[in-house]
Amino acid sequence: MTKKTKKRPTAAERQRAAWDALTDRQRRMLRVVYDFDQATEVWAKGLWADGFRPPPASEWRWLEPRELGGRLRRAKLGGREAEPTLRALEQAGLIETRGQTGASGGSGVGLEVQLTRHGRAVARAGGVDPAQVIRARSRLLSRTLWSMLVQVWAAGEDGREQGISQAWRWLTERTPPLVTVGARRHVLTPEGRAHYRELWEEYARAYPDVAAPHPDGSWSRWPDAAQDAIDAAAAAYRAVEAEVDAARVAVRELPALADRAGAAARSAAALPAEVGEAFESATNAADTAGTLAGLRGRDRAVAVYAAAAERAAGRYRAAVERETARLAEYLADRAAALREPLRDAAIRYALVTDAAARAALGGGDVLAAIAAVDDDAVRARMRAWPWTPDPIVTDLDEDTAQELREIHAAAVRRIDPPGGPDEHTDRLAGYASGLARLAKGGRLARVALRADTSTDTGTDTGTDTGPGTGPKEKR
């Protein structure tokens, strides 16, 4: 009877086991390092796609300490525990470090960090990068090449001006080619159009931050009317804000205008006196009695005129100061009267973007969510002023989740000393603007597609040698 041999774990199983062996803090820190590593890779590939030669990976893979320290602090992983956690990840073979131990008070920013190939694989096995899972399953182009293909699609039938980067050969020389060159312009081939149309949804899941137009021109998850409604709410708020700002600026500038008017009046009053002094000088130099009498007569006339001009200048200055005070009072009253309309517009803007963002992330009807924002909803928040929306939580995309947390935190953060009466209005509008930026072009709706994505993870094969990556790295 033969002895059964124990099945060896696969690479994916070993990587998942390594992830499971980490503490929660170590996992969170590995994710921060991984995200920074991937952001740096996007930068390097962007240079390559634009026709520039990036520095070698052996240089840019070392993460800049100050930026890493900032990322760790924002993730609440800084402080004295940062360096020991980095050392633990290094002992596990997930990162490499170099630099002075204990630098920057142990915050970790004194250490240069480089993610190892094994560390990248373990992070992906832990599910921190859904794009890699989707890409491996569907054999998609890299993010860089997909962005380039989107540019050609968006350019229409006439195509896009031919790029100088060698990256285009990954699209033009593949079999079959997705892009061809004609009349010095890049144009999609029939295969390229089919590739875009058939795999758009998979690409939207993998790279939701790439604003790729839907192949049918409109998309039910993010219709054009949704973007129009957000833009209209933003424009309405900005219009009231501009009027308030204009009144405030005018109030600040009025004293300077009054000073300039007074200075002009003083100059006008001083002019006859200066002429009189010139006549007096001429009188002293006169040789004949006739000339002397004539100049003295003119001198007396100038003196009379100077006195009248001084009185007129005084009346003018008083009138300017009086009218300036009245205008300042009017403008201040106008700014105060606009305070409630400004709050109304800010609340409406925040409600519209908040409703659209939640519906997009939940895969719901965005237009119906926006339509529910009526006058009653705005008045209810006005009565509860200062009103702050609840945070939006998602586990579909950690980068998006972090941006949502930061946008909400900025809206509720207390400022000491507090600002003016419209401080909360400004922060609420900032919240709305942040959501509008995240939702623009349907990004949040594309993030929501990940809810349909399989959670199966694949093995890490290192840095791809395929399109959009350039020369293969050696680890």
Long-range contacts (C-beta under 8 A, 24 or more apart in sequence): 10-459, 11-121, 11-459, 11-460, 12-125, 12-457, 12-458, 12-459, 15-118, 15-121, 15-122, 15-124, 15-125, 15-457, 15-459, 15-460, 16-125, 16-126, 16-457, 18-92, 18-94, 18-118, 18-122, 18-125, 19-122, 19-123, 19-125, 19-126, 21-92, 22-92, 25-77, 25-81, 25-85, 26-85, 26-88, 26-89, 26-92, 27-126, 28-75, 28-77, 29-72, 29-75, 29-77, 29-82, 29-85, 29-86, 29-89, 30-89, 30-94, 30-95, 30-119, 30-122, 30-123, 30-126, 30-128, 31-123, 31-126, 31-128, 31-398, 32-68, 32-71, 32-72, 32-75, 32-77, 33-63, 33-68, 33-89, 33-95, 33-113, 33-115, 33-119, 34-115, 34-119, 34-120, 34-123, 34-128, 34-129, 35-71, 35-128, 35-398, 35-399, 36-63, 36-67, 36-68, 36-71, 37-61, 37-63, 37-115, 37-120, 38-129, 42-143, 42-144, 45-142, 45-143, 45-144, 45-468, 45-469, 45-470, 46-144, 48-144, 48-165, 48-166, 48-167, 48-470, 49-144, 49-145, 49-147, 49-148, 49-163, 49-165, 49-167, 49-468, 50-165, 51-163, 51-164, 51-165, 51-166, 54-470, 57-463, 57-473, 61-114, 61-115, 61-473, 62-98, 62-112, 62-113, 62-114, 63-112, 63-113, 63-114, 63-115, 64-112, 65-99, 65-104, 65-108, 65-109, 65-110, 65-111, 65-112, 65-113, 66-109, 68-108, 68-109, 68-113, 69-104, 69-107, 69-108, 69-109, 70-109, 72-107, 72-108, 72-109, 73-107, 74-402, 74-406, 75-402, 78-107, 78-108, 79-106, 79-107, 80-105, 80-106, 80-107, 81-106, 82-106, 82-107, 82-108, 83-107, 83-108, 83-111, 86-111, 86-113, 89-119, 93-118, 93-119, 94-118, 94-119, 94-122, 94-123, 95-119, 116-475, 117-460, 117-462, 117-463, 117-475, 120-460, 121-459, 121-460, 124-457, 124-460, 125-457, 125-460, 127-455, 127-457, 128-398, 130-205, 130-206, 130-396, 130-397, 130-450, 130-453, 131-205, 131-206, 131-207, 132-458, 133-453, 133-454, 133-455, 133-456, 133-457, 133-458, 134-202, 134-205, 134-206, 134-450, 134-453, 135-206, 136-458, 137-454, 137-456, 137-458, 138-199, 138-202, 138-206, 140-199, 140-202, 140-203, 140-206, 141-170, 141-203, 141-467, 141-468, 142-464, 142-466, 142-467, 142-468, 142-469, 143-206, 143-207, 143-210, 143-468, 144-467, 144-468, 144-469, 145-170, 145-171, 145-467, 145-468, 146-203, 146-206, 146-207, 146-210, 146-212, 147-207, 147-210, 149-178, 149-179, 149-188, 149-192, 149-195, 149-196, 150-196, 150-210, 150-211, 150-212, 150-213, 152-179, 152-186, 152-187, 152-188, 152-192, 153-188, 153-193, 153-196, 153-212, 153-213, 153-215, 154-213, 155-186, 157-187, 158-185, 158-187, 159-185, 159-186, 159-187, 159-188, 160-185, 160-186, 160-187, 161-185, 161-186, 162-186, 167-467, 167-468, 170-466, 170-467, 170-468, 171-467, 174-467, 201-449, 204-446, 204-449, 205-446, 205-449, 205-450, 205-452, 205-453, 208-397, 208-400, 208-443, 208-444, 208-446, 208-447, 208-449, 208-450, 209-399, 209-443, 211-440, 211-441, 211-442, 211-443, 214-442, 219-442, 219-445, 221-360, 221-363, 221-366, 221-442, 221-445, 221-448, 222-360, 222-366, 222-439, 222-441, 222-442, 222-445, 223-366, 223-367, 225-367, 226-356, 226-360, 226-366, 226-367, 226-370, 227-440, 227-441, 227-442, 229-352, 229-356, 229-367, 229-370, 230-352, 230-353, 230-356, 230-370, 230-436, 230-439, 233-345, 233-348, 233-349, 233-352, 233-353, 233-432, 234-349, 234-432, 234-433, 234-436, 236-345, 236-348, 236-349, 237-342, 237-345, 237-346, 237-348, 237-349, 237-429, 237-432, 239-345, 240-338, 240-341, 240-342, 240-345, 241-342, 241-345, 241-429, 243-338, 244-335, 244-338, 244-339, 244-342, 244-422, 247-331, 247-332, 247-334, 247-335, 247-338, 248-331, 248-335, 250-327, 250-331, 251-328, 251-331, 251-332, 251-335, 254-324, 254-327, 254-328, 254-331, 255-324, 257-324, 258-320, 258-321, 258-324, 261-316, 261-317, 261-320, 262-317, 262-320, 262-321, 265-313, 265-314, 265-316, 265-317, 265-320, 266-313, 266-317, 268-309, 268-313, 269-306, 269-309, 269-310, 269-312, 269-313, 271-309, 272-302, 272-303, 272-305, 272-306, 272-309, 273-302, 273-306, 275-302, 275-306, 276-302, 276-303, 276-306, 339-421, 339-422, 339-425, 340-382, 342-422, 342-425, 343-382, 343-385, 343-422, 343-425, 344-378, 344-382, 346-425, 346-426, 346-428, 346-429, 346-432, 347-378, 347-381, 347-382, 347-387, 347-428, 348-373, 348-378, 349-428, 349-429, 349-432, 350-389, 350-428, 350-429, 350-431, 350-432, 350-435, 351-377, 351-378, 351-381, 351-389, 352-432, 353-431, 353-432, 353-435, 353-436, 353-439, 354-389, 354-392, 354-431, 354-432, 354-435, 356-435, 356-439, 357-392, 357-404, 357-435, 357-438, 357-439, 357-444, 358-392, 360-439, 360-442, 360-444, 360-445, 360-447, 360-448, 361-392, 361-394, 361-396, 361-444, 361-445, 361-447, 361-448, 362-448, 363-445, 363-448, 363-451, 366-445, 385-424, 386-424, 387-428, 388-412, 388-428, 389-431, 392-435, 394-447, 396-447, 396-448, 396-450, 396-451, 397-447, 397-450, 400-438, 400-443, 400-444, 400-447, 403-434, 403-438, 404-438, 406-434, 407-431, 407-434, 407-435, 407-438, 410-434
